[in-house]
Amino acid sequence: MTRAGRRNGQPLPVSGGADEARRRPKRRRLRKIILAAVSGGIIVATFAYFLPTIADYGAVWGVVKTLTWEQIGALIGATVLNLATFAPPWMITLPGLSFLRAMQMTQASTALSIVVPGGVAVGAAGSIGMLRAWGFRAAEIARAVTLTSLWNQFMNLLFPIVAVFLLTIHGDQTAALATAAFIGAAVLGIVVTAFTLVLVSNRLAHDLGDVIARLTNWALRRIRRGPVAWGGESFSRFRRDAADFLERRWHLLTLAALAGSLTVFAVLLVSLRVMGVTASQVSLVEAFAAWSLVRIIASIPITPGGFGVVELGLTGTLVGFGGHNAPVVAAVLVYRFLTVVPTLVLGLVAAFTWRRGQRRPEPVELTVNG
């Protein structure tokens, strides 16, 4: 024994494991610092260099100042409509959840995912905490979180496919969008197939869950994370809980998810039109294509809330389709303001006030008899 040596005839403890354990937190912190620096660099570069290169902010403000009260009203109306669509998917997946509470929960979780380190995970934890306080069971919450997330991702993957089809009909197409559509179609096919297998058979659900858990753990080991706490039994429980529910409500959930996504696009379209980006510059189909492409890109957690990535991606694509520089930049910035700031304000208010006036959690499972 060469490295450890011996003491009183006994092997000396090897300190390599302890050293490795001490180094791991340092590496995690370093990784977080590097990711934060890259994220901040992208945001600063976008707003301080790239967007001003496309259009001077003075010219952009000049476009914004031309808005009439009717146009401002149209923007407010589109924003309110978008906000109103946050609640229905959760009301459908969690029967008994009121519109007001669904709005409080969705706005708070979205705001937390934007401003708090940890992003989506923190927002999801906030949602779960609020729902548990309101008396919903863990199984009900897990079903709602899973189904709303899945349907949202279904829409994100479906839109680029639809956009490429529409652009092809109109004799126009982009390589980036075609690539995104191809990837989206492949991923959507895999996800839908796996989801169908889960619902078809309890045995298939269990086996598929075990396979996915092993693959996930293998990937997590590559980045020194994991393992996951779920597996085949989790998929079986989800199937038992979700199969009957989806049989009765899948169409309502699909309509609600579709409305939620398309009202976001409506805010962009209204912003383009009131800022002077006409249909002859960027058509309805081209605007939809640009928006669907950027949604795919923004789903990758490069920066918090997609800041910088969304603005630059949308601006570049819309200008590439034929939009004039200053009106396009103005429209994109207004669109981002209207889809982020109202939710951020309402969400932070909800996060700090949702317990006010709450007497007690609503009983769901247990009844205490005196």
PyMOL commands that set and color helices and strands:
alter all, ss='L'
color gray80, all
select helices_A, chain A and resi 16-54+57-64+69-84+88-93+99-115+120-133+138-169+175-200+202-222+232-274+284-298+304-306+309-321+325-353
alter helices_A, ss='H'
color red, helices_A
select strands_A, chain A and resi 6-7+10-11
alter strands_A, ss='S'
color yellow, strands_A
deselect
rebuild
show_as cartoon
